[in-house]
Every structure is written in structure tokens, then in C-alpha cells.
Amino acid sequence: MNLNLTGRQFDITPSIREYVEARIVSITEDKSLKISSVNVVMEREKERYETNIVLNCKYHVFESTVEDFDLYKSFDAAADKIDVQLTRLREKIRNHQAEPIREAEEKVEAKAAAKAE
């Protein structure tokens, strides 16, 4: 996974970089999706911060933008949005798997028995 961190109108300190890397890794490690790159852009305008996260996954691109007066709150909210999007995708992939034939036959037999009674 390739992580790009960009700061506009301010410098990215090592503590910010470590925090962002740790949070992104914690979000992406358990999803078992093929994530190719993550781009994080943090921008400062007067007294507010805007964080934009773009996560590239196989066949999917997730984007999140949040504005706040605190840099860390802005990043956390954007990371939470990405986490929700990844969780929804993972659930969607899991729920679209085929049902085993035995279980499908048992359900049909149970319905037929219920109608017969």
C-alpha cells in the first residue's frame, strides 16, 4: 500500500505523519481488500483545516472530505467516513456469496412441509 501525505499551507510534522500512518493502517488492515494507494491532503485556510482522503482499491475509489477547526478532528472524521465506506463494501461482498446447495434444498423442503400442514 502506497501512502501519500500532503500538507498545504503548513508543514507536516513527524508526529502528524505517525498519527496518520497508524490510523490508516488500523483502518485498512482488517478489511482484506486490495488497497493500492491512499492519498491524504491536509489544507489550512486561516483558522480551519480541511482533510481530503482518497483511497484506491481494486475496482473502487473512496473519497472523504471534512472541514474542522482542529487538524486532528478533521482527519479523524474523514478517516471514520472512509472506514464506514470500506465496511459497507466488505459486507456487500460477503452477502453476495452463493448459498450452498444443501442449505437451499433444506429451506425448500421446510417450506413445502409447512404448506402441507
Secondary structure, DSSP 8 states (H G I E B T S, - for coil): -EEEEEEESS---HHHHHHHHHHHHHHHTTS---EEEEEEEEEEETTEEEEEEEEEETTEEEEEEEEESSHHHHHHHHHHHHHHHHHHHHHHHHHTS---HHHHHHHHHHHHHHHH-
